[in-house]
Amino acid sequence: MSYLFNILKDPNRKSLLKMTKEILQEGYKWKCIPYHYFTRFAFRKDVNPNSFIPNQVFDNFLSYKNLDQYKYLINDKVVFFYILDKFKKPQPKTIGSCFNGLFTIIDPKNRNKEQSISEKGFLQFFEYIFTHSNVKDLFIKRVDGSWGKDAFILNHLSYKENQMLCKQLENGYWIIQERIVQHPILSQINSSSLNTIRIDTILDDENKPEVISALLRFGIKDSIVDNVSAGGFFVGIEEDGRLKKTAYSFLKTGGQQIMKHLDSNVVFENIQLPYWNDVINLVLNLAIQFPQIKAIGWDIALTEKGPIVVEANNDYHIGMSEIASGGYLKNEKFAKHFKDFRKKIK
């Protein structure tokens, strides 16, 4: 019901008659329920529904591009860590992992030195980490997690009081990394969370990579993640690394359009992201290392020393990318790949 309320109260929405006509047209064209008409804000007067793809159709495109048996290479965050380490690509410092309460210290230079220290327990493990390293803050997340769920920050001064996390780590598979300190430009926009760049890349049949779209996600006050489903926003990025004018939230969290951050009041338009050429080169060079996963959504963080890879996603949310770029069917690079996909599945 919140979706419907947000649509009906939107001052820029089309008439109910026009919306009904367009919804029926989209459903007939794609042979599915056109949820994308609402989630891409096609009910607004200035938005053309013909620019967008239903999630179901894009999921089929991803299934065509990405081979199931190789998806674990990026879905498993520990496996992905070792791959990045092998290719010497920048990534967060990974301290260890925890599987159902069994803690392991990771040593990428010598895996034989990795230590399973479950008998020491939660407090002893983190006491060892904070005592024997220069790490002050840890970021802990599920190895197979997504959408920013089940992510925690552990501080060297307060870890002994975090009994809730202790219980959480007794179940599931977790990766433990040093918390990333982002570039000051991004902290000026929002300092409460790591604000990450999402870049979609696609490999063609000759494994030549292309950047399809880019956007910046940012959180809101008191949120430790920038995930849009957690109430955050996203803004498109121009090809030269400048932020676009308007940021958006998902329809389910209000469907807002804002020109400046709600907490910091920083205006988005024309903010130049640092190291942009390095960001693009990083994702293009990485994309060709995964020829079996041709369509990937990369999450990149910016630090004072340059970009680092946070995660890679083979089952990523096209909604953000479509809204931020104005629709993938208007995107010449994507349209070429999509046309080829439609031909081959007929």
N, C-alpha and C positions, 0 to 999 in steps of 0.2 A: 504493500500500500504506500510506503514511503516513496517508491519510484513514481507512482502515479501522482502523488501529491506534488513532488518536485517538478514534474512535467506540467501539470495544470497551472501551477502558480508562476511558471516561467513567463516573464513579460515579453519575451521574444519568440514565443512559440507560434507555430502556424495555427490556422483554424482547425477545428476538429474535423471538418469535412475534408480539407486538404491532407491532413495527417492520415485519415482513414484511407483515402485514395492511394497515398504513397505506400502505406503499410501493405495494402493488398498487392500493389505492383511489385514490391520487394519480395513478398512471400511467393508470388507466382514466378518471378524471375529466378530465384535461388532454390525454389522447391523446399523451403524450410520456414519455420517460424522466425520472422525477421527481428530477433531481439536487438540486433546491431542498430536498428533504426533508432532505438532509444539510447543505447549505451554510447553511441557515437554522436548523440545530440542532433540527429537528422530531423528532429521535430522542430528545430529552430529555423527561423525564416531565412537566415543567411547560410544554411548548410544544405548541400546537395546530397541526397541519399545515394545517388549513383556513384559516389566516390569511394564507397566502403564495401567491405567483404564480411559476410557473416562469420562468426567464430567457427562454426561447424565446417565451413568450406576451407577456412585457413588451416584448421586442424588436419583436414585431408591433404592439404598442400604440404604441411610439415611431415606427415606420414610418408608422403611420396619422396620428399627430399632427404629425410633422416632415417637411417636404418636402425631398427629397434635394438639389434644385438650390440650396437656400439654406443648407445646412449649413455651407458653407465660411465663412459670415459669422462663425461662432464657432469653427470647427475650425482655421482659419488664424489663428494668434495675432498675426501682424502686421496682417492685415485687422481683426481684433477690436480691436487697439490703436487703430487709426484711428477705428473706430466709437465706442469709448468716449471718445476724445478729442473727437470731434464733439459728443457728447451731454454733454461736460464731467462725466463720471463719474470718481470717484477710482480710480486704478489705479497700479501700480508705475511709477516713472520709467523709460521705455524709452530706452536709449542708442543702440541700433543693431541691425543684423542681419548675418548672414553666410550667404551662399549659395555652397556649394562653394568656400570659401576667399575669396570676394569680400566684403569688409567694407563696410558702408554705415552711415554716421552718420545717424540719423533726426532730422529737425527738423520736428515736427508743425505748427509755425507757418508754415513756408515750405518746402514739399517741394522747391522748386527749389534749395535750399541743401544738400540731402542730398549727401553725398560718398561716392563709391565709391573706396576707397583700397587696392585689392588689392595694388598694387605695393609698398606699405609693409610688408605682411606682418603676421603675428600679433603679434610683440612691439611693433612700431612702432604698430600700431593701439591696443593696450591702454595703451601708454605715453602716447599722445596723450590717451586717455580719462581716465586717472588724473591726468594733469598738468593738464588743462584743465577739470576738474570737481571738485566736492567729494565725489565718490563714492569710498568706501573698499572696498566689496565689491560684486561683480557676481554675478548669478544668470543662468546661461545654460542654455537648454533648447531642444529641437527645436520648431519652429513647429507641426508636426503630431504632437507627442509626447503620450503619455498614461501613466498609471500611475506617474508619477514616474521613468520610465526616461530615461536620457541627460540628466541634470540635473547641473550643476556649479556650484560656488562659486569665484569667482576673487578673490583678495585683492590689494590694491595693493602689498603687500610681497613677495608670493611668486609673482606671475604669471610672472615670467621663468623660473621653474623648472618650469612646468607644460607640459612638452613633449607629454604624453599628450593634453591638451585641444587643443593645436595640431593634432595629427594628426586628432582627431575632427572639428574644424571644417572640415577639407578636404573633407568629404563631407556632403551634406544641407543643410537650411535651418534656421537657428538664430535665436532672438531673444535679445537681450542687454539685461538690465534691472538696475536697482539692486536690491540685496538688501533685502528688506523687514525692517524692525525691528518686531517684534511687540509687542503690549501686555504690560506686566510681569506681568499676571495669567496670561497664557498661558505666559510664560517660566518662571514659578514651577512650572507643571506639567511643562514640558519645554522646555529652552533650546537643545537641539542642532539642532532643525529648526523651520521655520515651521509652526505648528499651525493648520490652516485649517478653516473651517466649510463644510459641504456643505448647501445648501438646495435642495430640489426644488420647482419651481414648475410649474403647468400653467395654460394659458389655456383658457377655455371657448369655445364657438362664437361668443360675442359679444366675445371677446378680453378678458375680465375675468380678471385673474391671481389665483391662490390659492397660498399656501404649503402644500405637502403634508406635508413633514417637514423636520427639521433635525438635524444631528449635528456633533460636533467630532471631527476626526481629530488624532492626535498621534503623533509618532515616538518612537523609543527612543534610548538613548545612542549617540552617534557616527553617527547617521543624519542626513543633511541634508534628507531629505524625510519627510513625515508619511504617506506612502502605506501603506495597510494591507497591501498585497501585499509590501511590503518589511519586514514584521514589526511594523508599528505597530498601534495600537488605535483604536477609535472609541467614542464615548459619545453617547447621545441627548440632545437639548436640549428642555426643556419650552417651551410656548408663550410663557412670560414670560422666556425666556433663561437659565433655571437648568439646570445640568447634571443629568442623571439619575444614579441610584446606581451602575449597573453599566456597565463598558466591556467591549468584546469584541475578540478577534482573529479572523481568518478560520480556518476549520477546518484549512486546509492549513498554517497556521503555529502550530497547537496548539489552536485553538478555546477559548482561555482566557476566563474571566470574572474581572475584577478590579475592586476597589472603590477602589483608589488606584494612582497611577502607580508602575511597578516601580522607577524610578530616583530620583524625587524624593520618593516616599511621600506626595504630595499626594492627599487624599481628594476624589473628584469631586463627590459628592452636594451639591447646592444651591450650588455655585459660580455666582455671578451673572456672566454675560458682560456687559462694558460695551457701551454704544452699541447695545443690542439693537433698540430701535425704529428706529434709523437703519439697521441691517442689513436689517430687514424692508422698510422703505420703499425701500431701494436696490434690492433684487432685484425687488420688485413693479414699481417704475418702469422697470427695465430690461426686464423680461419683456414688457411691452406694446410695446417697440420691435422685437420679433422675432415678429410675428404669424404668420410662416410656419414658425416653430419653436416649437410650442406647449408642449412639454415639455422643460425645461432643468434640468440640475443645476449650480448656481452654486457656485464655490469662492471664499470670502470670507476675507480676512485682517483681523485687528483690530490697529490701531496705537494709539498714544497720542492721535492726532488723530481717530480714527474708523475705520470700515470702508473697505476698498478691494477692488476686484474683481481676483482673480487669474486666473481662467479661467471659461469656460462650457462645458458639455458637453451634446451632444445624444444621445450614445450612452453614457449613464452606467450605473454598476453599481448595480442596485436592491438587491443583497444587503445592503449596509451599511444602507441606508435602511429596509429591511424589518425587519432584526434590531433596529435602534435604536428603531424605532417600534412594534414588536410585530406587524408584518405589515400590508401595504397593503390587504388585503381587510377588515381591521378599521377602516381609516381611512375615515371617512364622506366626506371630500372626494374622495379618490381613487376610492372605490367608485362614486361618482356618475359620474365620467368613464369609468371602466372599464365600467360597465353600458351607457352610451351607445355605447361602442366595440363591445361585443359585439353590440348590436342592429344596428348599421349594417353590420357585416361578414357578417351572416347572409344 
